[in-house]
Amino acid sequence: MPLPDQHDPEHLEAALAHVDHALRHGNIARGAARGLVYSIMETLGVLVGDPALPDQVRAGYEGLQETARELRARLESHEPPAR
């Protein structure tokens, strides 16, 4: 499936927010959340590595990568979710 001409990070941002919300409210198992965050991080890595990606869009994806790293670190440290 070809990528659209316009890059829109909103769907990935929404995915991270959804996983975070589900985790904070106990609606998702930690292992499932880790798997989803890992997949999102892999996708972001591929997008950021695209040499044709405009710098402004790359910066947005890099910000999402940092958010995903923070969520992954919280999951790996077994830190209770913030409410």
Secondary structure as UniProt FT lines:
FT   HELIX           10..24
FT   TURN            25..26
FT   HELIX           30..48
FT   TURN            51..52
FT   HELIX           55..76
FT   TURN            77..78
//
